[in-house]
Structures are given as structure tokens and as C-alpha cells.
């Protein structure tokens, strides 16, 4: 009989990788998501999508109906109240699973000695485990430290710091704090095997790879694997985790909120001390060096199925839709450019549009985009450094520099929602019209839309209007020009 399994966090880094393994293992997978459109993966058609919220008991119970095992892979990424939100989410999920008769909850939490003065991030991860286990459903809690895999937040922080900075002045804990990193492949294997556990009650298993290292040693191992010169790392006691997190957010793709959580956790030793998952689940973990080499190989091969930057998915904070001009009695400010061509099909044009951002850049004025990215980073935003998951493929929810894919209809429409720091809400979108099918006659409408917040929000738009008047028409014309060139060259995009 096929086993029915519930997965929350399927739009995230871990969940997005676990689901295809569950499917390969013969499971009947149900994914609980807020927005059905946020789950666009190659395997989306092979799962049952339950639309609802993990903080609503009724939604969880409905999604978990007939499920023997439920995976809890949700984590609040920031905000002053993230600990309270984590607690409430876990309580609602536990109650929903109890109501549905789930036999086991599997949860991925954070490694760390409960007797230590743990960071707020690690405290919340462990409190979430205790909250899930406070009910009648047995819980298998896997506790892991840094997860090494292409696209993981921890790996991207390590990668960026090591590649960008040949000489680093670092907090003293970089040389002192011990960590037991785990490869993503071993984390997934542990999650798969944990669903077959038979123990009653709360089952805590600590998951770590075979190597215990300092962050300095990790950077040196990465440098060797990436064939970089040896990094010079100078530890000083005056750099606090708070200062370090802001430095990390400037140098790496991680926004300040996420950097603060990760860096704050690095002051604690995170090593396996008891109840080893390796022994309990019969795992054979790979070394840290092997994990780094595999991750780099995956990046070189463009084989990055999920990334930390895609975990945010669609906005859940009440962000208005750009097609709602009456939102809060406000106004939508627009810059619209229309370009027609008889030498490129909609597919040719769309292929060019979907390659924007990342290493490709933005067709014209990349230095202007770069300045805006630096300013955004200084203000605690995403900046341009997070790039994109793949140079030519896009999926709903993907990050593209400081944008996120908000709507996607291949060869017809693409909309990006701004995630830079703004006194309002902004989108950049393209709509394609096939004027004369099969003749290569196409009209592209490029529209920048902005909903300001307050007087400053309006002033922001009008101050930038002169730049928009130069930037946006050139962007539109160059997209079409490149599509025309690719249409004439079968080896180019769209060929």
C-alpha cells in the first residue's frame, strides 16, 4: 500500500529537495502551501497540493487526512517576533496532526547543547521541537548544524566570504567555535529514513558529518576545493556577532535578517554529543571536503534544484497586487514602453527576458543597477549579490537579483516583484503579443509599476523619473534587438 506523506515547507530549500526523493521512494505526497501557484517544480504535477496555512489547525488537519507521516520543515526567517511565530506555527501544526490521526511527525531542527547559552535562532529551533512533541503524536527531531549543499544559505555565506576576501579580519569565534557540518545529501537521507522510526514519544537525533571543524578551517578547505590561494584570516576579539552579521550582509548575498540569524548561531559549538543520527539511521556521511567538492560541481553543472533565495516564495505580508489601482485608495505609478518587431517571435523575446539578471546583467546601464544594489545592501536589503538560481531557467518564486518571479506564463508574460528596500511596492513586467502568428511579428509591452507609501514614497518615484526615462526604454529596445539577433541565429536563445 502506498504511504501518504504530508510535507510542509515544500517551497523551501530542504522541502523542495525532499519531495522528489519521497516520490522516488513510492510515497503519495501532499504539499501544504499558502498559494498553489508558489509550488512550481518539475514534480508539481506528481503531488497533491493542499492550499492552506500551517498556522491554521483546520488547514493542517485537512491536508494531513490519511497521512501516516508529516514533515515539518518550516522556519520563520526573521523579524522581531520570529520566536513567537515559530511557537504558534508548531502548536497549530501539532494540533492539526493530532486531529488527523498522523502517526509520526519528522522535524529538522538545529544542533546545539541545550545547556549552553544558545543564540535566539537555535533556541527557537529547539523550542519548536519541544512544542511539536508536547502532544500525542510521536516526533522524530533531527538536529543538524551547517548544511553544505549548492544553494544552501550556509554554503553560500561560506562561498562568498572565501571567494571575495583573500584577507579577512574576523571575530575570534571564527578560530574557536567548533562545528560539525553535514552534506545536504546526508540530511535528505536522514529525513527519508526517519519516517520509518518506530519509537514512541519524542525522539531527538543529532546529525553531523565525520569532521568537526572551525569556521576558519571551513574557509581554508573551501579555498583549496575552489583552487583559490590560501586565505589569510586574522581573528580579533572586538567584532561582535551584530557587527559581523552586517559585514556578512554586505559581502555575501544574504540579507541582513538572515545573516544575523546565521552569524548569531556561529558563536555556539554545534557538535554531536549524544543520540547520533548516523548510528540510529545507519548513515554513512561524506566528509566536509567531499561535500564542498560536490556542491561546487553542482554549481558548475547548473544543477541547483533549490536555493535559499527561493525559499521566501510569494509575499505573505499583504503586499498589494499591481493590477489593483484602488489599493488603500492609492495610485499605481507606471512607466510603460512598447516595442514591436517583425524579426522575432514571442518565444525569442521571452527567452531573452528570462535571462536577465545575475551574470547576464540588465542589458544597459549595469553600473546604475549596481549602484542601486549597493544602496540596497547598505540599507539591509537583498542587493544584487544573490543573483539567480540558473542563468536561463526561471520558475515562479525564483530570486533574480533584488527581484522575485511573481507571475510566469511562458512566452506570454513575466512579472518580477521588487524585494529591494523601498518606500512602496514595485514590479517590473513584460507582456508579449503575437501580432501575426507564425510570421515573427511580436509586440512587447514592458511596464514598471509602483505603489508608493506616503509622501516620501511618491517623492522617491519622481526623483528617479529622469533615470527611468533613460533606463527603461533602452532596456526594452535591447531586449528586442537581442531577440531579433537570436531569431536570425539558430544557435542563440529561442533557436
Secondary structure as UniProt FT lines:
FT   STRAND          4..8
FT   TURN            10..11
FT   HELIX           13..24
FT   TURN            25..26
FT   STRAND          28..33
FT   HELIX           36..38
FT   TURN            42..43
FT   HELIX           44..46
FT   STRAND          48..51
FT   TURN            54..55
FT   HELIX           57..63
FT   TURN            64..66
FT   STRAND          69..72
FT   TURN            80..81
FT   HELIX           82..100
FT   STRAND          104..110
FT   TURN            114..115
FT   HELIX           120..132
FT   TURN            133..134
FT   STRAND          138..144
FT   STRAND          147..148
FT   TURN            150..151
FT   HELIX           153..164
FT   STRAND          167..171
FT   HELIX           173..176
FT   STRAND          178..179
FT   STRAND          182..183
FT   HELIX           184..194
FT   TURN            195..196
FT   STRAND          202..207
FT   STRAND          213..214
FT   HELIX           215..225
FT   TURN            226..227
FT   STRAND          232..236
FT   TURN            237..238
FT   HELIX           241..251
FT   HELIX           256..265
FT   TURN            266..267
FT   HELIX           277..280
FT   TURN            281..282
FT   HELIX           288..300
FT   TURN            301..302
FT   HELIX           308..310
FT   TURN            311..312
FT   TURN            322..323
FT   TURN            325..326
FT   HELIX           327..329
FT   STRAND          332..341
FT   HELIX           346..353
FT   TURN            354..355
FT   TURN            358..359
FT   HELIX           366..378
FT   TURN            379..380
FT   TURN            385..386
FT   TURN            396..397
FT   STRAND          399..400
FT   TURN            401..402
FT   STRAND          403..409
FT   TURN            410..412
FT   STRAND          413..418
FT   STRAND          424..436
FT   TURN            437..440
FT   STRAND          441..452
FT   HELIX           454..488
FT   TURN            490..491
FT   TURN            493..494
//
